[in-house]
């Protein structure tokens, strides 16, 4: 079993917790808030699909491009 890091999002509709694991980079079982994701992890999960049990499917998108990346969710059509 390998190590991973986790990015935690809030569903934009119901505010429920949505998490996405990444094996990018050094992986130390770190948790990152979606407002401060290291670029390597952000690039690895960009465009991936996550699910809110209440609201459905979302795609991970990049909201800006600084050293640490703020990410969000958009409803998949």
TAQUIRA-V967803 format. One record per pair of residues at least 4 apart in sequence whose ideal C-beta (glycine too) atoms are under 8 Angstrom apart, sorted by sequence separation. I is the first residue (numbers start at 1). J is the second residue. If there is no record, write none. Layout:
i->(I:I)
j->(J:J)
This chain:
i->(11:23:32:33:37:38:39:40:41:42:52:65:66:10:11:22:32:37:51:52:64:10:11:32:51:52:63:64:10:11:50:51:62:63:9:10:37:49:50:62:63:8:9:32:49:50:62:63:8:9:49:50:61:8:9:48:49:60:61:7:47:48:60:61:6:7:25:47:60:61:6:7:46:47:59:6:7:25:45:46:58:59:5:6:24:25:46:58:4:5:24:58:59:4:5:57:58:4:5:22:24:25:56:57:3:5:24:42:55:56:2:23:24:5:22:4:5:6:8:22:50:3:5:6:7:8:10:2:3:4:5:6:7:8:9:20:46:3:5:6:7:8:45:5:7:42:49:20:39:39:42:7:20:38:39:19:37:38:18:36:37:18:36:37:7:18:36:37:35:5:16:34:16:34:7:14:16:34:13:16:14:18:20:9:11:13:14:13:11:11:12:11:9:9:18:12:12:9:11:13:9:12:7:9)
j->(15:27:36:37:41:42:43:44:45:46:56:69:70:15:16:27:37:42:56:57:69:16:17:38:57:58:69:70:17:18:57:58:69:70:17:18:45:57:58:70:71:17:18:41:58:59:71:72:18:19:59:60:71:19:20:59:60:71:72:19:59:60:72:73:19:20:38:60:73:74:20:21:60:61:73:21:22:40:60:61:73:74:21:22:40:41:62:74:21:22:41:75:76:22:23:75:76:23:24:41:43:44:75:76:23:25:44:62:75:76:23:44:45:27:44:27:28:29:31:45:73:27:29:30:31:32:34:27:28:29:30:31:32:33:34:45:71:29:31:32:33:34:71:32:34:69:76:48:67:68:71:37:50:68:69:50:68:69:50:68:69:51:69:70:41:52:70:71:70:41:52:70:53:71:45:52:54:72:52:55:54:58:60:50:52:54:55:55:54:55:58:58:58:60:73:72:73:71:73:75:72:75:71:73)
